[in-house]
Amino acid sequence: MTASVGRSTRQKRALAAVIDEAQEFRSAQELHEELRARGKAVGLTTVYNQLRVLAEAGLVDTVRSPEGETLYRRCGTSAHHHHLVCRVCGRTVEVAGNTVERWASKVAAEAGFVDVVHTLEVVGTCAECARS
């Protein structure tokens, strides 16, 4: 983990290692299961709490699964970006969205909103899964 929130603990370091190795977005339960498989004694509540803190600090990105569950991943950039997510395999591609940025600013301004933030997830089927 390149940055940390709060004091470093054994549990935080173990979770950071699992997150840093993950290529895809994963649920808190999946991350907890991986920690247990590695013999790390970290409670599920601790995993949820630490993921919330990391997400609020911008150290991990979140997306929603089709079932509405929050999924987490360390992204390759700290710059604002969006995600294309495969609904079959979970493969995720980070994308910049200048058109989306302009649209969000325009819509917010027209409605009289200021200090607006947004997230965008485009969910589809990646080329590899579509061939299968």
BELTA-V211784 format. One record per residue. N is the residue number from 1. RES is the residue in one letter. PHI is phi in degrees with one decimal (999 if undefined). Layout:
BEGIN
n=N res=RES phi=PHI
n=N res=RES phi=PHI
END
This chain:
BEGIN
n=1 res=M phi=999
n=2 res=T phi=-79.5
n=3 res=A phi=-139.0
n=4 res=S phi=-130.7
n=5 res=V phi=-118.2
n=6 res=G phi=77.7
n=7 res=R phi=-75.0
n=8 res=S phi=-77.8
n=9 res=T phi=-126.5
n=10 res=R phi=-57.4
n=11 res=Q phi=-65.8
n=12 res=K phi=-64.5
n=13 res=R phi=-65.7
n=14 res=A phi=-65.1
n=15 res=L phi=-64.2
n=16 res=A phi=-58.2
n=17 res=A phi=-63.0
n=18 res=V phi=-66.3
n=19 res=I phi=-63.4
n=20 res=D phi=-64.4
n=21 res=E phi=-86.0
n=22 res=A phi=-74.2
n=23 res=Q phi=-93.6
n=24 res=E phi=-114.6
n=25 res=F phi=-69.2
n=26 res=R phi=-135.1
n=27 res=S phi=-78.1
n=28 res=A phi=-58.9
n=29 res=Q phi=-64.1
n=30 res=E phi=-65.2
n=31 res=L phi=-64.4
n=32 res=H phi=-62.6
n=33 res=E phi=-60.8
n=34 res=E phi=-64.1
n=35 res=L phi=-60.5
n=36 res=R phi=-62.7
n=37 res=A phi=-62.5
n=38 res=R phi=-88.1
n=39 res=G phi=79.5
n=40 res=K phi=-94.1
n=41 res=A phi=-89.1
n=42 res=V phi=-130.1
n=43 res=G phi=-71.3
n=44 res=L phi=-61.8
n=45 res=T phi=-62.7
n=46 res=T phi=-62.7
n=47 res=V phi=-60.5
n=48 res=Y phi=-58.9
n=49 res=N phi=-62.2
n=50 res=Q phi=-67.6
n=51 res=L phi=-63.6
n=52 res=R phi=-61.6
n=53 res=V phi=-62.6
n=54 res=L phi=-64.5
n=55 res=A phi=-66.4
n=56 res=E phi=-63.4
n=57 res=A phi=-83.9
n=58 res=G phi=77.4
n=59 res=L phi=-90.6
n=60 res=V phi=-136.5
n=61 res=D phi=-96.2
n=62 res=T phi=-127.8
n=63 res=V phi=-136.7
n=64 res=R phi=-102.7
n=65 res=S phi=-73.8
n=66 res=P phi=-57.3
n=67 res=E phi=-86.0
n=68 res=G phi=92.3
n=69 res=E phi=-81.0
n=70 res=T phi=-77.2
n=71 res=L phi=-118.0
n=72 res=Y phi=-126.9
n=73 res=R phi=-162.3
n=74 res=R phi=-82.0
n=75 res=C phi=-91.7
n=76 res=G phi=-77.2
n=77 res=T phi=-140.3
n=78 res=S phi=-94.3
n=79 res=A phi=-71.3
n=80 res=H phi=-59.3
n=81 res=H phi=-156.0
n=82 res=H phi=-125.7
n=83 res=H phi=-131.3
n=84 res=L phi=-100.7
n=85 res=V phi=-124.5
n=86 res=C phi=-77.7
n=87 res=R phi=-74.0
n=88 res=V phi=-92.9
n=89 res=C phi=-104.6
n=90 res=G phi=86.3
n=91 res=R phi=-54.0
n=92 res=T phi=-129.1
n=93 res=V phi=-119.7
n=94 res=E phi=-83.1
n=95 res=V phi=-136.6
n=96 res=A phi=-85.9
n=97 res=G phi=-136.8
n=98 res=N phi=-59.5
n=99 res=T phi=-63.8
n=100 res=V phi=-64.0
n=101 res=E phi=-60.6
n=102 res=R phi=-63.8
n=103 res=W phi=-61.1
n=104 res=A phi=-62.1
n=105 res=S phi=-64.3
n=106 res=K phi=-64.0
n=107 res=V phi=-62.0
n=108 res=A phi=-63.1
n=109 res=A phi=-63.7
n=110 res=E phi=-62.1
n=111 res=A phi=-91.6
n=112 res=G phi=79.2
n=113 res=F phi=-90.2
n=114 res=V phi=-130.6
n=115 res=D phi=52.3
n=116 res=V phi=-92.3
n=117 res=V phi=-122.5
n=118 res=H phi=-154.8
n=119 res=T phi=-133.1
n=120 res=L phi=-139.8
n=121 res=E phi=-124.0
n=122 res=V phi=-104.7
n=123 res=V phi=-108.7
n=124 res=G phi=-157.8
n=125 res=T phi=-118.6
n=126 res=C phi=-68.2
n=127 res=A phi=-59.1
n=128 res=E phi=-63.7
n=129 res=C phi=-68.2
n=130 res=A phi=-65.5
n=131 res=R phi=-73.3
n=132 res=S phi=-75.3
END
